[in-house]
Amino acid sequence: MKNQSIKSKITILYTGCIAVVLLVVLIGMVFFIKNVETNTAKEELQGKVDAFYGKINIQGDTYSIPEGIEFYNDGVIISVYDQNGTPVTGSIPSQFPIQTELKDDFYQYVQKADHRWLVYDKAYDYGNGKILWLRAISTVYGFERVAGQVMILVGFVFVLMTVFIASVGYRMLSVALRPVDIICQEAGEISKGEDLSKRLTIPQVRDEMYRLTIEFNQMFDRLEKSFEAEKQFSSDVSHELRTPLAVIHSQCEYLLEECQMKEQENDIQIIMDQTEKMIGLITQLLTISRCERGGEYFQMEQFDFSFMAEMVADTMEEIAYQKQIQLNRNIEVNLMVYGEETLLMRMLMNLVENAIYYGREGGHVEIKIQKKGQMVEGRIIDNGIGISKENLDKIWKRFYREDKSRSSTTNGTGLGLSMVRWIVQLHRGKIEVFSQKGIGSEFVFYLPIS
Ligand code: ADP
């Protein structure tokens, strides 16, 4: 029930409530009808007994039953018993158990095999304390007889009405909650497409949904503004930092050339390395913020992706060799892609660099590029340290590094994969990762051919 939709929850709850009420009403009706009929039958039996007694001749403390008196009248059979309960005269149904006890002014149902009777007994004091018993028996034909069928019918009506109420209710709720579905769908599209300039369609009717849509759109306005401000901030900061860092770097180069003392040379080298790292970081940040701003900032053209991939592999050979990693390539020739070559080159380099950095010494890395339908599929496979399952989603986040102590020994910034994903998305492609801790990783990307 917890994970059911609101529609299902409300339908189940109100159908349950209505079903209980319906059941109570139907059962109440059945009992009411049964009661009315039983009371009518009882009154009839009592009337017949009293009428019969009225026809008996009583003289002093003796009685005589007139000749030709009817013991069967309108479905009711009368029998007469003496003070000791011994049958005197009258008639009883053939199957009726004769030993059924006489009880004064008492109704009882008597059942034998398929037969069922309603019985009424009455004791009359006809003089000097002498008792005459009259018994009226009527076969139960009415409601009692068909009670079983009536209960089946009631059950059938109950199920039918419950199903009807549930399905009509569900349909009505679906219509009523349709605007919520639309809001969910449109909000989902906005967040999936990551285009925060889109807004929800405002409903015509000014009801709760209208207010909800307005609130959502205002929230998107605020989100868009804060995202824009954040992008602008990182772009501005990167720009502002680039020039002083370039100055520090060139000054370090100059100092290194001029320096005479080995100890100072080392210190300057450290400053220069760190400056290079920061320049790399800022370049990546700028690339990301350009990607976020969309395609109009790039020069897209058709280029030979296979050729570019070969170049990347050539460049990476040396780093792979240093780590004693065998770099295998399996690159299909003449694969053309529409995009910005420098960006895609950076994307591929980042993936291969990672595969080597996080690879196993003496292990291997494979660059596999091939055509898949209307896409170019790239696979960068390594047998390195791998990524644990719970961190697989996090690696795309900016500044995320799975093992910070290990990453500090590499030149990593934690921005590489975030940039890689932006570049792939900018080219309307897709990228995914399969990895197992301690076994290796496989990054797979798809880029449209044109
Ligand atoms: P970094 O600069 O730290 O390499 P990235 O954004 O490129 O940053 O990668 C984020 C994190 O993802 C890395 O710190 C590393 O933990 C993990 N990672 C990326 N590529 C691989 C890989 N091929 N094998 C194992 N882990 C990887």
Boltz pocket constraint, residues with backbone or C-beta under 6 A from the ligand:
constraints:
  - pocket:
      binder: B
      contacts: [[A, 350], [A, 351], [A, 354], [A, 355], [A, 356], [A, 358], [A, 359], [A, 382], [A, 384], [A, 385], [A, 386], [A, 387], [A, 395], [A, 397], [A, 400], [A, 401], [A, 402], [A, 403], [A, 407], [A, 411], [A, 412], [A, 413], [A, 414], [A, 415], [A, 416], [A, 417], [A, 418], [A, 440], [A, 441]]
      max_distance: 6.0
